[in-house]
């Protein structure tokens, strides 16, 4: 229910809320669809963690992206959130809000422009719909959960610039994701120019020079140096604009002098549409804000500092109300040779300050790991394939950061020449399991050579590898595990053993091929676990992680302390194993 | 040469230097011996990085440890150092200085007491003696060197409270160290009460209650609950002292109410003597300022914050001028349950601020690793035995901290029941080699059960294990390696390979037992190395790290690029190996 009405004060310290009492135009965003209502008194409901959107007509003279300050304050009781607004072209200014509580919310606009200042209104927020669990947050120090407490078992993949490929390919990517096991997708805001990705994007993020309109290309799928372009331009801006976005007959080129002070709203509207598409699939969008795969071709990797900062303010103002957004400050931050480490600290502080909802915020490394102890970093996003070759390695970063560790790049399943893109599916699945029992998370990517130059890791399309079904099996195992996350149980002693002490254990044997496993549990107690004790009873299952088979072991195992460090079965039983690699042992407490 | 003369101003902004123009009493510290001269005009020389000591008579009323502020400023040209002074009993106040440059130095005292304020003088510093290389500093980000640039190949051991054992045992420890390979010793300022160490110390750091003198025990060597104590007390303080340190007939006990505001100078004089003894042996003293092995027995692990801070100021004022001092804020900081993490941050800031020479400063963990990214931490001191079971693990902390990583506790060679004290010598040596090729440093400790309860790790004495000669062999290898330190050459790819690219490689095969090794070098370039290139020539030696044998391989190996990542010998040669574990391959560039 949305009502436009006079705001009734309950907080006398905020008189500015009443500078403009006119009935205003409101916009409502419900669920995934954003629809703009320019009429007073429109009624509807918005769900908790949905997007409320306020759209107002404002000035179009000068440069609206730079010259007009606009934000909105959203209030319920004592809780108030200020959301930055943004200019969306055509004289329209928007401010978005993701309410975290149901009930009646009030808003007040604040602007340097009288037209946009002091607008007030009220709307009603209902409880979340069935599949809406809110944004993902850090839970239990090392793990994740949705805002409503539902565990989020992170399983990500990467398609760096899927949304900048031809429309049909984007749709194919979404179709693939709909049945894949992944619940996070890493991708870049800016276009990418790199091996297997030398085609121009379908859109550009900035206007191409002062007074020049933002342009949009729909491109053929041959990739490479595509010359046959179809130019799309924004419709003319409202009359009276000094710097209207006029149509322009010349295609933007890579060498264009971009006007970093004028965004292309179409570019970001498209990005938002794709983020909303992912949300509908239950997939988190790990939005990469900067990356080095430009190399000066467009120059988005070497904008001046004020342009970088304005870009961040703009992106956060646009996207923060999408509940499935995560911020990744950069991919391979240290490979951006035009930036200093201190620039990324500034970027992180901007995003952290601007984002009223404190979405997950990380930064991904090339060879130099960022200082993930900084307070605004929510989790360590790490590229290091070697770290997940062994759970004893994977665990070490947890101790250092005391935050969730996500190995967002562990090398890719594929067959390209580069050694980062030629893992076997078996090796990739092995790395996922290592990261799992270490209490961390790994990321998927796929780089199979292809005549059409479409590699999943860069452009999306279809998955060709053998790991996704095995990762779906792993996901099932994780979904079946107790809430609170897998912890390394016998840290710094036996890295193969993850779980929650006294409740649940997952022992991953990796490349070992034993014919049996002596039933032994460490005495250690984990954060979400209980102390093991004599007499506790457990069932055992053998998981063939490659062939995706669960084999229950007959009978029940009963704990008996053996020494100062461990418990065995009271009858000294062992678990017979098939003598093959990729076995895990799942041990669950029997309810007594 | 030391001269006492009127100070000639060169810095007009410091008029305070001239508040007292009287000819003053000076003290000279030369080399290791500190001798106090209370006469004007005494002449001698002090070497660079030696200790200059100024001793003045001052007030003895009230509590001199607390009520008198005293420091000295030492100046040469534009360089000035302020060193805090300290009260050393008997009405004597001292300030010490470690000059880092030869030539003429001037000093001026600053004090809240008129007697101690405004004293000036001048003395001459000569170049360092032959075995004096200055304090150890961080070098090349991950390594260490003495201040004069001489590489310092860190090889430490641990005798936590060796200096608090009976005199004869202390002497035996020094005798053992004189022929052992170690160039660093970790030990605690405070006494320790723990397994195999329940005897009382020979001295206590504080007076036992207001007006009660500090006490000293010389104890029999039976350990445990020694009852036969010989009491030593400080001589009477100078007449006129309100709080003189009178003789006292009663032995201090564990349950004593310590007066944390009155130090026992004897305790610290003794500590200093032992630090000087180590210096003479070329051994760095890694002084552990706090530890949990008190458990409230004496209560030094749970002093109030003001007592902690005063203790730190006092210790730093006393010890900072010893060039071989390192500060270890704590052993197993997180096991000190009476302290918060923020306390240790405060401690670190105090030590860092007080120490004019910025000696190496670290903090050692139990199970919770400290935030070693903090700027005042010079190197990561880490307890984690599992991290050095694999060089691929050992290396990971380097990337995180971008500082030297010293694994100060990797479990100990020994045969006690605790799993941290029962490594075989072979396993300990294996861990040292892993840490070496990973570009990090490991620490030694020994815990062999003994009828006399004297375990090296706690009390010193004699070494009984098999690892020390192997560590001496490792030390020889390191001393032979090029300056600048061993770096992981093919980081995140092949952790077995350390060295300096294009110059020197050390490939450690650990528990592998291959019959041959295909000569292959990675293409990577390390910080102190050069890029490998076709035609470069190398000699190869096989090192049996356990049997301490160097086996040269016949002929010369010539590089030829094989693929995008590596070089092999141009003729595809392999290196024959004995098929035994613990082999390393040393590869040195041939001078052409």
Interface residues (C-beta under 8 A of the other chain):
Chain A: X367 X368 X369 X371 X373 X384 X385 X386 X387 X389 X390 X392 X393 X396 X397 X399 X400 X417 X418 X419 X491 X492 X493 X495 X564 X565
Chain B: X367 X368 X369 X371 X373 X384 X385 X386 X387 X389 X390 X392 X393 X396 X397 X399 X400 X417 X418 X419 X491 X492 X493 X495 X564 X565
